[in-house]
C-alpha cells in the first residue's frame, strides 16, 4: 500500500479559521506540484482531506491531475491538533493506496508515528504543498519513506 501525505498549499493571511482559502502564491505552487506529480505518473484511487477550506482546495487541485476513481472526501481527524493515532487507525484499515491532504503539526506527527512509532520525532519537514510518499508492503506492519517532493525542487 502506498500513502501520500500532502500539506495544503499556502493560504491567505488571517486567523486560523477553517474558511481561509488558498493564496495566489499557493495556487501557483499547487500548479507546479500538479505538473510534478503528472511527470511522476502518480496514481491514487482516493484523496481524503481535512474539513478546512485550504485542504479541500488543495485536494481538489490535485484531483484534477490525479483523477482518483473513488473521488475526494473530507474526513474527521485531520485537523492541525488532532491525535495522529486516529488517522493511523484509518490508514491501517484501508487496503488501497490513498492521499491525505492536511496540516501541520498533524501531518508531521502522523508521518513520524507511521515511520518510527514516535509522533514527536520530526522525520519529514512539510513545507506548503510538500508531498511525501510512504509504502507498507503487503503483510507488513512497517512503513518506509519512498520519496519526498518539495515544490522548491521543481522547475516552474
The 8 nearest C-alpha neighbors of each residue, nearest first, counted from 0:
[[1, 135, 96, 134, 95, 136, 2, 94],
 [2, 0, 134, 96, 133, 135, 3, 97],
 [1, 3, 133, 97, 96, 132, 98, 134],
 [2, 4, 98, 132, 131, 99, 133, 97],
 [3, 5, 99, 131, 130, 98, 100, 2],
 [6, 4, 130, 100, 129, 99, 128, 7],
 [5, 7, 128, 101, 102, 127, 129, 100],
 [8, 6, 54, 128, 57, 127, 101, 100],
 [7, 9, 128, 25, 127, 57, 29, 10],
 [10, 8, 25, 127, 21, 22, 7, 24],
 [11, 9, 21, 22, 20, 53, 25, 19],
 [12, 10, 22, 21, 20, 19, 13, 9],
 [13, 11, 10, 14, 19, 22, 15, 9],
 [14, 12, 11, 15, 19, 16, 10, 18],
 [13, 15, 16, 12, 19, 17, 11, 18],
 [14, 16, 13, 17, 19, 18, 12, 51],
 [17, 15, 14, 18, 19, 13, 51, 52],
 [16, 18, 51, 19, 52, 15, 50, 53],
 [17, 19, 52, 16, 20, 51, 53, 15],
 [20, 18, 17, 53, 11, 16, 52, 10],
 [19, 21, 53, 10, 52, 11, 18, 22],
 [20, 22, 10, 25, 53, 11, 9, 26],
 [21, 23, 11, 10, 25, 24, 9, 26],
 [22, 24, 26, 25, 27, 21, 11, 9],
 [25, 23, 27, 22, 26, 28, 9, 21],
 [24, 26, 9, 8, 22, 28, 23, 27],
 [25, 27, 29, 23, 24, 28, 22, 30],
 [28, 26, 24, 30, 29, 25, 23, 31],
 [29, 27, 31, 25, 30, 26, 24, 32],
 [28, 30, 26, 32, 27, 31, 25, 33],
 [29, 31, 33, 27, 28, 32, 34, 26],
 [32, 30, 28, 34, 29, 33, 155, 35],
 [31, 33, 35, 29, 34, 30, 150, 36],
 [34, 32, 30, 36, 35, 31, 29, 61],
 [35, 33, 37, 31, 32, 36, 30, 38],
 [36, 34, 32, 38, 37, 33, 31, 39],
 [37, 35, 39, 33, 38, 34, 41, 40],
 [36, 38, 40, 34, 35, 39, 33, 41],
 [39, 37, 35, 36, 40, 34, 41, 33],
 [38, 40, 36, 37, 41, 35, 34, 42],
 [41, 39, 37, 38, 36, 42, 65, 35],
 [42, 40, 39, 36, 37, 43, 65, 38],
 [41, 43, 65, 40, 44, 67, 66, 96],
 [44, 42, 97, 45, 67, 96, 98, 41],
 [43, 45, 67, 68, 69, 97, 96, 42],
 [46, 44, 97, 69, 67, 70, 43, 71],
 [47, 45, 71, 98, 97, 99, 70, 72],
 [48, 46, 72, 99, 71, 73, 98, 100],
 [49, 47, 100, 73, 99, 101, 54, 55],
 [50, 48, 77, 73, 51, 101, 74, 78],
 [49, 51, 73, 52, 48, 55, 74, 54],
 [50, 52, 17, 49, 54, 53, 18, 55],
 [51, 53, 55, 18, 54, 20, 17, 56],
 [52, 54, 20, 56, 55, 21, 51, 19],
 [55, 53, 7, 57, 52, 56, 51, 101],
 [54, 56, 52, 58, 57, 53, 48, 59],
 [55, 57, 59, 53, 58, 54, 52, 60],
 [56, 58, 54, 60, 55, 59, 7, 8],
 [59, 57, 55, 61, 60, 56, 62, 54],
 [60, 58, 62, 56, 57, 61, 55, 63],
 [61, 59, 57, 63, 62, 58, 56, 64],
 [60, 62, 58, 63, 64, 59, 65, 33],
 [61, 63, 65, 59, 66, 64, 60, 58],
 [64, 62, 60, 61, 66, 65, 59, 33],
 [63, 65, 62, 61, 66, 33, 37, 60],
 [66, 64, 62, 67, 63, 61, 42, 43],
 [65, 67, 62, 63, 64, 68, 70, 44],
 [68, 66, 44, 70, 45, 69, 65, 43],
 [69, 67, 44, 70, 66, 45, 43, 71],
 [70, 68, 45, 44, 67, 71, 46, 66],
 [71, 69, 67, 68, 45, 46, 72, 44],
 [72, 70, 46, 47, 45, 69, 73, 58],
 [71, 73, 47, 48, 74, 46, 70, 45],
 [74, 72, 48, 49, 50, 47, 75, 71],
 [75, 73, 49, 48, 47, 72, 76, 50],
 [74, 76, 77, 49, 73, 50, 78, 48],
 [75, 77, 81, 78, 86, 85, 74, 82],
 [78, 76, 49, 75, 101, 81, 79, 105],
 [77, 79, 81, 80, 76, 49, 102, 105],
 [80, 78, 105, 102, 103, 104, 81, 77],
 [79, 81, 78, 105, 82, 104, 103, 77],
 [82, 80, 78, 76, 79, 83, 77, 105],
 [81, 83, 84, 85, 80, 76, 105, 86],
 [84, 82, 109, 86, 85, 87, 81, 108],
 [83, 85, 87, 82, 86, 88, 109, 112],
 [86, 84, 88, 83, 87, 82, 76, 89],
 [87, 85, 89, 83, 88, 84, 76, 90],
 [86, 88, 84, 90, 85, 89, 91, 83],
 [87, 89, 91, 85, 86, 90, 84, 92],
 [90, 88, 86, 92, 87, 91, 93, 85],
 [91, 89, 87, 93, 92, 88, 86, 2],
 [90, 92, 88, 93, 89, 87, 94, 86],
 [93, 91, 89, 90, 88, 94, 87, 95],
 [94, 92, 90, 91, 95, 89, 96, 97],
 [93, 95, 92, 0, 96, 91, 90, 97],
 [96, 94, 93, 0, 97, 44, 1, 45],
 [95, 97, 1, 0, 2, 43, 44, 94],
 [98, 96, 45, 2, 43, 46, 44, 3],
 [97, 99, 3, 46, 2, 4, 47, 45],
 [98, 100, 4, 47, 48, 46, 5, 3],
 [101, 99, 48, 5, 6, 54, 7, 4],
 [100, 102, 6, 49, 54, 48, 77, 7],
 [103, 101, 79, 6, 106, 105, 104, 7],
 [104, 102, 105, 79, 106, 107, 101, 6],
 [103, 105, 107, 79, 106, 102, 108, 80],
 [104, 106, 103, 79, 108, 107, 102, 80],
 [107, 105, 109, 108, 103, 104, 102, 110],
 [106, 108, 110, 104, 109, 105, 111, 121],
 [107, 109, 118, 105, 111, 106, 110, 112],
 [108, 110, 83, 106, 112, 111, 107, 105],
 [111, 109, 113, 107, 112, 108, 114, 106],
 [110, 112, 118, 114, 108, 113, 109, 122],
 [111, 113, 116, 118, 117, 109, 110, 114],
 [112, 114, 110, 111, 116, 115, 142, 109],
 [115, 113, 111, 142, 112, 110, 143, 116],
 [114, 116, 117, 111, 112, 113, 118, 120],
 [115, 117, 112, 113, 114, 118, 111, 120],
 [116, 118, 112, 119, 115, 120, 111, 108],
 [119, 117, 108, 112, 111, 120, 109, 116],
 [120, 118, 117, 108, 121, 111, 112, 107],
 [121, 119, 118, 117, 111, 122, 108, 112],
 [120, 122, 123, 111, 119, 107, 124, 108],
 [121, 123, 111, 120, 124, 110, 107, 114],
 [124, 122, 121, 125, 107, 110, 111, 131],
 [125, 123, 126, 122, 107, 121, 129, 149],
 [124, 126, 129, 123, 6, 127, 107, 103],
 [125, 127, 129, 124, 128, 6, 149, 150],
 [126, 128, 8, 6, 129, 9, 7, 125],
 [127, 129, 8, 6, 7, 5, 126, 130],
 [130, 128, 149, 126, 125, 127, 5, 6],
 [129, 131, 5, 148, 4, 147, 128, 3],
 [132, 130, 147, 4, 3, 146, 148, 133],
 [131, 133, 3, 146, 145, 2, 147, 144],
 [134, 132, 144, 2, 145, 143, 1, 3],
 [133, 135, 1, 143, 142, 0, 2, 136],
 [134, 136, 142, 0, 141, 139, 1, 137],
 [135, 137, 139, 0, 138, 134, 141, 142],
 [138, 136, 139, 135, 0, 140, 94, 134],
 [137, 139, 136, 140, 135, 141, 0, 94],
 [140, 138, 136, 137, 141, 135, 142, 0],
 [139, 141, 142, 138, 135, 136, 137, 91],
 [142, 140, 139, 135, 143, 114, 113, 136],
 [141, 143, 135, 114, 134, 113, 133, 140],
 [144, 142, 134, 133, 114, 145, 135, 141],
 [143, 145, 133, 146, 132, 134, 142, 114],
 [144, 146, 133, 132, 143, 134, 147, 131],
 [147, 145, 132, 144, 131, 148, 133, 130],
 [148, 146, 131, 130, 132, 149, 129, 145],
 [149, 147, 130, 129, 131, 150, 146, 152],
 [148, 150, 129, 151, 152, 147, 130, 128],
 [151, 149, 152, 153, 32, 129, 148, 128],
 [150, 152, 153, 149, 154, 148, 28, 155],
 [153, 151, 150, 149, 154, 148, 155, 35],
 [154, 152, 151, 150, 155, 35, 31, 149],
 [153, 155, 152, 151, 31, 150, 35, 34],
 [154, 31, 153, 28, 34, 30, 27, 32]]
